[in-house]
Each structure stands twice: as C-alpha cells, then as structure tokens.
Amino acid sequence: MSVETLDVLRRACESAGLKHGPAELIREGENVLYRLPGGVVARIARAGQQPAAQKELRVTRWLTGAGVPVVRPLEGLEAPVLVGERAVTFWYELPEHGQGTTTDVAVLLRGLHSLDLPSCVELPELAPFVRLAERIEAATSLASADREWLHTRLAELQAAYAELPRGIPWRLVHGDAWRGNVAATAHGPVLLDFERCAYGPPEWDLVSTAVSHVTTGWLNAETWTTYCRTYGHDVTTWDGFEVLRDIRELRMTTMAAQIAEKNPTTYPQFAHRLACLQGRNGPRPWSGWRAVP
C-alpha cells in the first residue's frame, strides 16, 4: 500500500465521517480502490480528476433510477471528497462476484445505449485519445524512432477520427466497456467504472470487445457471434470500424508502456504489441498478446 494513498484515504474518511481502518487494498492502477469497514469501497482518483469523479457520481445515481444495474455510490455524499488534488468517492461494496462474460457486456450495453441522454448531467464529448501523448512521452525505454512513430500514428488516427463516418446516432456511452468492468453477481451482471462515460458513438463501446476477437484472438468466432446477436449489431461491418479498432489497439499498447515503466518485467509485452502495430508480426489476429497486470 502506498503511504501517500493511505494518507489520502485517512483524510478523506475523516472528512466524510467514515471509519478508515482497517483498510484493504483492492486494486492499484489508474485509480486506487480500498475496502473499508461496513461494506464501503473508497475510490481514489488521479490528481486533477474531480470533474470526472463528480460526473461518475451523478451518472451512476441517474442510471440506478433508470433501472440499469450499476455500482451504487454511498448515500449522503453528493460530491467527491477532495484531499489536495485527489478526488475520493465512496461506494457500496458489491456482493460476492466474479468477472462478467462478453454476453453480460452486450446485455448491459444494449440497455445503456437504449436510454435517452440524462438531463441531470452535462456529459463531455467522448475523448478517445485522452492521455495517449503523455503515455508516449513518459515511456523512457522507447527508442527515439519508435517514439516518433507512435506520435505520428496518434496524429493519423486523430485526423481519421475527425472524419469518422456516420453510424449509430451518438448517445451516452460507457467509455471503457469490457469484461473487467462488469461484475457477475448472484443477482445478475453489474456495470462498473463510469470515469470515461461520455456523449459519443456507441460503436466505441462495442469495439472494446471486438478487438478481443479481431486483434488478439482472445474470443473465438462463436463467442463473438453470440455477443453481436445479443447486442443486435456487428460493429465490424461498419465503415468506421477500423478507425476505432486502431485507436483501441494504440490505447492498449500505450497502456502496456505505462505499466512497463513501473514493472519492467512487462516490457516484452509492450514491445510485442508495438511490433504488431508497426506491421512486423503479420496480419491480425496477432498471437502473443497477454494481459498486463
């Protein structure tokens, strides 16, 4: 456990009138999650993420009222607790659960995408390139030629996204809809993590699962067909699919670079992904893509 985040946790709990110990670390990644006494989970955001944390609280409260099964924020705390530049939110702990299935993802997205836009939340426009340039610059082990290639590729995809062809009408999108953000409970699947929730093309949510079939080969044809049938649309048939696919692949690769900075043992996975994007490992699907911790 980081001494810094534990201090943030203690101060946030004191401000909210909650017990802060004993706290159990659940996950330390883009956000830091702790399990607290009394069935409460604390989520500590990165510095400067107060607007996203506030949006997440408002969206999940609205979705709960709309009957969408989502993780629920703790009642009585309408805004994130600020500790310096870190926003801390508090949530009811889910019952015992495992990771959701791809079919669970399709069911939840079908319900989410069917909703009208909420009037209680001003949604930002989807930002598919958020933090990519920063990740590229922060990758100290990158050769200068590879860094230049990644920046060039990013610029190409930004231009392509600006000319994205028309598809499903834009609406509320989750922003990071994959199995890891779905909890399978005894009462059904629950959708988590609305940090990237935005107004944008629903295809963005669908591409998260599509790349597991067309890019990495993690999903076989039968599972992918079931996903498409359950949602009611095959995003790979859309003219803009390759643009969103390529953006997702770049996000996955730069995320691996970010993780490799802290855990050098994962660098070979980043190098492998980069080689695939640069066309040095043949056509998709590319074997050898592995989850990084």
Buried (B, 14 or more C-beta within 10 A) or exposed (E): EEEEBBEBBBBBBEEBEBEBEEBEBEEBEBBBBBBBEEEBBBBBBBEEBBEBBBBBBBBBBBBBEBEBBBBBBBEEBEEBBBBEEBBBBBBBBBEEBEEBBBBBBBBBBBBBBEBEEBEEBEBBEBEBBBBBBEBBEEBEEBEEEBBEBBBEBBEEBBEBBEEBEEBEEBBBBBBBBBBBBBBBBEEEBBBBBBBBBBBBBBBBBBBBBBBBBBBBBBBEEEBBEBBBEBBEBBBBEBEBBEBBBBBBBBBBBBBBBBBBBEEEEBBEBBBBBBBBBEEEBEEBBBEEBEEBE
